[in-house]
Amino acid sequence: MSDDLPAAARRFQETLNSKGIDRAVRVMPDTTRTSIEAAAAIGCDVGQIAKSLIFRGKRSSRAVLVIASGANRVDEKAVKTLIGEKIGKADADFVKAATGYSIGGVPPFGHDQAPIVVIDQDLMELPEIWAAGGTPFAVFPISPDELVGATQGRVADIAKAST
């Protein structure tokens, strides 16, 4: 673990280590806040970005983490069908309280409160994907199988059809 990582990225690196995932958080010189920015900074296809989107269960107020391919929009109705309740937008305060991380740097696991996790099946087709590593400048590579194992997420077709 590198001591030169920002505190939130270092905390997430510790989470990777504790889960036995031999991957390193990398701090990029340019922002990785959006899927397009992350793909440009990493030099990969936008579809290889595993974006962590936090929603709020309308009935339960529980955090719902949707890990989607950067190339896809989320079909909220499909997520509702999977988890049994409607989801709504989560504001920055809710995201920070639920995950311990700020929007733009939310990693796919290691959150303060365990969310309901749904993973975009399109990510399963790729040999390696990239996700946020705790800050809007930090990323890390992971295999789809490692992602499913670390999150215990449910893999499903949650991509919104193009119109």
Secondary structure, 3 states (H helix, E strand, C coil): CCCCCCHHHHHHHHHHHHCCCCCCCEECCCCCCCHHHHHHHHCCCHHHEEEEEEEEECCCCCEEEEEEECCCCECHHHHHHHHCCCEEECCHHHHHHHHCCCCCCCCCCCCCCCCEEEEEHHHHHCCCEEEECCCCCEEEEECHHHHHHHHCCEEECCECCCC
